[in-house]
Amino acid sequence: MVAICDEELVGRRLRLPSGCTVVVAESFYKGVLIDQTDVAGYIRNGSIINLLGERCIEAAVRSGLARKDSVQYVDGIPHIQLYL
């Protein structure tokens, strides 16, 4: 599994339409800080991919590994899950 999010989202609480909240937890997302140009390489090394945030999703779309019409929004933040 590969989990990538935009750096500023770590620690945020996102509200779901149901009223529940999801924490963008350091324990899940925070590991190696990478540049946008490295996102595609990390995606290619996983079979389950979790992307959260505009910049990492844009990098995945630009590299042809994700499609814009697959984006869902959680509290206004773009999110994609890929299964490769």
TITILUM-134727 format. One line per 4 residues: number of its first residue (from 1); for each residue z, x, y of N, C-alpha, C, O. Coordinates in steps of 0.1 Angstrom, whole numbers, plus 5000, padded with zeros to 4 digits. Example, Ala and Ser with C-alpha at 12.3 -4.5 7.8 and 13.67 -1.06 7.14 Angstrom:
2
1> 5078/5132/4943/5078/5123/4955/5078/5132/4967/5085/5142/4967  5071/5128/4978/5071/5137/4989/5079/5129/5000/5080/5134/5011
//
This chain:
84
1> 5000/5008/4988/5000/5000/5000/5000/5009/5012/5007/5019/5013  4992/5005/5022/4991/5012/5035/4995/5001/5046/4989/4991/5046  5005/5005/5054/5009/4996/5065/5007/5003/5078/5013/5014/5080  4999/4998/5087/4997/5005/5100/4999/4994/5111/4994/4983/5110
5> 5006/4998/5121/5007/4989/5133/5006/4998/5146/5008/5010/5145  5003/4992/5157/5003/4998/5170/5018/5002/5173/5027/4994/5170  5020/5014/5177/5033/5020/5179/5043/5012/5187/5054/5011/5183  5038/5005/5197/5047/4998/5206/5053/4985/5199/5062/4978/5204
9> 5047/4981/5188/5051/4969/5181/5063/4971/5172/5070/4962/5168  5066/4984/5168/5077/4987/5159/5090/4982/5166/5094/4985/5177  5098/4974/5158/5111/4969/5163/5110/4955/5169/5120/4948/5172  5098/4950/5172/5096/4937/5178/5099/4926/5168/5097/4927/5156
13> 5103/4914/5173/5104/4902/5165/5093/4893/5169/5091/4889/5181  5086/4888/5159/5074/4879/5161/5078/4866/5156/5083/4864/5145  5075/4855/5164/5078/4842/5160/5066/4835/5153/5055/4835/5158  5069/4830/5141/5059/4822/5134/5058/4808/5138/5068/4803/5144
17> 5047/4801/5136/5046/4787/5140/5057/4778/5134/5061/4768/5140  5063/4782/5123/5073/4775/5116/5087/4776/5123/5096/4769/5120  5087/4786/5133/5100/4788/5140/5107/4800/5134/5117/4805/5140  5103/4805/5122/5109/4817/5116/5105/4829/5124/5095/4829/5131
21> 5112/4840/5123/5108/4852/5129/5105/4863/5119/5111/4863/5108  5096/4872/5122/5093/4884/5114/5096/4896/5122/5092/4897/5134  5103/4905/5116/5107/4918/5123/5096/4928/5119/5094/4930/5107  5090/4935/5129/5081/4946/5126/5090/4958/5124/5093/4966/5133
25> 5095/4960/5112/5105/4969/5108/5101/4983/5107/5090/4986/5102  5109/4992/5112/5106/5007/5111/5105/5011/5097/5097/5019/5093  5114/5005/5088/5114/5009/5074/5101/5005/5067/5097/5011/5057  5093/4996/5072/5080/4992/5066/5068/4999/5073/5059/5004/5067
29> 5069/5000/5087/5057/5005/5094/5058/5019/5099/5048/5026/5100  5070/5024/5102/5072/5037/5108/5072/5048/5098/5081/5048/5089  5063/5057/5099/5062/5068/5091/5055/5079/5098/5061/5085/5107  5042/5081/5096/5034/5091/5102/5028/5085/5115/5021/5074/5113
33> 5029/5091/5126/5022/5086/5138/5007/5092/5137/5005/5104/5137  4998/5083/5137/4984/5087/5136/4976/5083/5148/4980/5074/5155  4964/5089/5150/4955/5086/5160/4946/5075/5155/4944/5073/5143  4940/5067/5164/4930/5057/5161/4919/5062/5152/4914/5055/5143
37> 4915/5074/5154/4904/5080/5146/4908/5082/5132/4899/5084/5123  4921/5082/5128/4925/5084/5115/4928/5072/5107/4930/5072/5095  4927/5060/5113/4930/5047/5107/4921/5045/5095/4926/5041/5084  4908/5047/5096/4899/5045/5085/4902/5053/5073/4902/5048/5061
41> 4906/5066/5075/4909/5074/5064/4921/5069/5056/4922/5070/5044  4931/5064/5063/4943/5059/5056/4940/5046/5049/4945/5044/5038  4931/5038/5055/4927/5025/5048/4920/5028/5035/4923/5022/5025  4912/5038/5035/4904/5042/5023/4913/5047/5012/4909/5047/5000
45> 4925/5051/5015/4934/5056/5005/4944/5045/4999/4952/5049/4991  4942/5033/5003/4951/5022/4998/4943/5012/4991/4931/5011/4992  4950/5003/4984/4944/4991/4978/4949/4978/4984/4942/4968/4984  4960/4979/4990/4966/4967/4998/4969/4973/5012/4976/4983/5013
49> 4962/4967/5022/4963/4972/5036/4969/4961/5045/4965/4950/5044  4979/4965/5053/4985/4956/5063/4983/4962/5076/4989/4973/5079  4976/4956/5085/4973/4961/5099/4979/4951/5109/4977/4939/5108  4986/4956/5119/4992/4948/5129/4990/4954/5143/4994/4965/5145
53> 4982/4947/5152/4980/4953/5165/4966/4955/5168/4957/4957/5160  4963/4954/5181/4949/4954/5186/4942/4967/5183/4931/4967/5178  4948/4979/5185/4942/4991/5184/4939/4995/5169/4928/5000/5166  4948/4993/5160/4945/4997/5146/4935/4987/5140/4927/4991/5132
57> 4935/4974/5144/4925/4965/5139/4912/4968/5144/4902/4968/5137  4911/4972/5157/4898/4975/5163/4892/4988/5156/4880/4988/5153  4901/4997/5153/4896/5009/5145/4891/5005/5132/4880/5011/5127  4897/4996/5125/4893/4992/5112/4879/4984/5112/4871/4986/5104
61> 4878/4976/5123/4866/4968/5125/4854/4978/5128/4843/4977/5123  4857/4987/5137/4847/4996/5142/4842/5005/5130/4830/5009/5130  4850/5008/5120/4846/5016/5109/4840/5008/5098/4835/5014/5088  4839/4995/5100/4833/4986/5090/4842/4983/5078/4837/4977/5068
65> 4855/4985/5079/4864/4982/5068/4871/4969/5069/4878/4964/5060  4869/4962/5081/4875/4949/5083/4865/4941/5092/4857/4947/5099  4867/4928/5092/4858/4919/5100/4867/4912/5110/4878/4908/5107  4862/4910/5122/4869/4903/5133/4872/4889/5129/4883/4884/5133
69> 4864/4883/5121/4867/4869/5117/4878/4868/5106/4881/4857/5103  4883/4879/5102/4894/4879/5093/4908/4880/5100/4918/4880/5094  4907/4882/5113/4920/4884/5121/4927/4871/5122/4922/4860/5125  4940/4872/5119/4949/4861/5122/4959/4865/5132/4961/4877/5134
73> 4966/4856/5139/4975/4860/5150/4989/4855/5147/4991/4844/5143  4998/4865/5149/5012/4862/5147/5019/4864/5160/5020/4875/5165  5023/4853/5167/5029/4854/5180/5020/4861/5190/5025/4869/5198  5007/4859/5189/4997/4865/5198/4993/4879/5194/4985/4885/5201
77> 4998/4884/5183/4995/4898/5179/4985/4897/5167/4988/4890/5158  4974/4904/5168/4964/4903/5157/4969/4910/5144/4976/4920/5145  4966/4904/5133/4971/4909/5120/4960/4907/5109/4953/4896/5109  4958/4916/5101/4949/4915/5090/4955/4921/5077/4962/4931/5078
81> 4953/4915/5066/4957/4920/5053/4944/4922/5045/4935/4913/5044  4942/4934/5040/4930/4937/5032/4934/4941/5018/4944/4947/5015  4926/4937/5008/4928/4940/4994/4915/4947/4989/4904/4940/4988  4916/4960/4987/4904/4967/4983/4903/4970/4969/4894/4977/4964
//
